[in-house]
Amino acid sequence: MTRQRAQIVSMLALCLIAGCATHRTDVVVFLGIPESESSDRGPVGLINGQPCQIKNVSAVSETTYEEYERAKLAGKVLAEETHGSSVYFAIKENRDVRFDNASAWVEVIERFKTKRP
């Protein structure tokens, strides 16, 4: 191998190592969707003439531990997982969503996280 090729291979190896070092592994996936994302599988309609698609699974929002306890006691928690010091939980609701051209009864899953005390 020539010296120039050896340098190129070394540079590529360093880039690969650096890329692996900066790769995020702290992304939490809850209910099959990364916490910062939502699901757009709900119905589509027009609101003020513009297409609108309902998100049927929300991105994860932060809340208080007291809200988590209230939801749990009320039997509203659909699913929950512990990741590190946080509890992730989901609540399912049915909502009537009105569009200009129709309305839809939509099942929405709201996802939350809170720190354990």
N, C-alpha and C positions, 0 to 999 in steps of 0.2 A: 504494500500500500504506500502510495506516495505521501510525502509530508503534508501536502495540501489536503488530500483526502482524509488523512488522519485528523487534521484540524477540523474539517467539516463534520466528520463523524463525532468528534468530541463536542463540538458546538451543538449538534443535534441532540446528543445525549444530555447535555446540560439543559437545553430547552425542555426536553422531555421531563427531566427531574424537576425543574422549576415549575413546569405546568402541573405536575402531580402535587407539588407542595402547595400550590395556590388553589387546587381543586377543593370546592366546598363540600364537606361531608356532614355539615351540621343542619342540612335542610331536613325538616321533619315532614314526613308524608303521613297524613291522617285521613282515613277513609279513602285511600287510594289516590289522593290528590295532594301535591305539595302545599304546605300551609299558606304560602303567599298567592296561590292560584285559586280560581273558582271554576265551576263547571257551567258551561253554557248549553245545557241540554234541554232547557225549558222551552216553552212555546215562543213563537215569533209573531209579533203584531206591529201595528203602526201606532205611534204616539206622536201627535202633532205632525202627521205625515212622514215621520222618520221611522225606519225599521227599528224595532227594539226586541232584543232577545232576553228572556228572563233567565237569570242565573239560578239554577236549582240547588247548587251547593256553594256556599259563600267561602271566601278566603277566611282564614282564621283571624279573629279579633281578640284582643286582650280584654279581660274582665277581672272582677274581683273574686276572691275565694268565697266570699259570702254569697255572691250571685250563683256560683257553682253549687254551693250547699243548698240554696233555696230551690234551684232547678232539680237537684237530685231528690230532695225531700218531696217535691211536688210530682215526682215520677216523670219528668219531662226529658231526662237525659236518655238519648237514643243509643249513644256509644261513648266510650271514654278510654283513653290511653294515658299512661304516664311516660313522659320523655324527660329524663333528667329530673330537675326539680319542678317541672311544670306538669299540670294535668290538662290534657286536651279533651274537650267534650263537645258533643253535638246535640242539637235540639231540632226536632222535626215539627214543622208547622204547615198548615194548609192555608193558602192565601188566595183571595179573589183578585186577580190582576186585570185591570180594565185597559183595553186598547181603544183606539178610535173606532176600529172596525169590528170589535168583538170583546169578549172577556174570557178569562180562563181561570179555572180552579187549579192552582199549582201547588205541588208538594215541594217545600223549600227546606233544606237542611242548613242551619246556621251553625258554624263551627267557631269554638272559642278556646282560649287557653288562659290559665291562671297559675300563679306560683303557689306552691304548697306553703303553709305557714311554718 
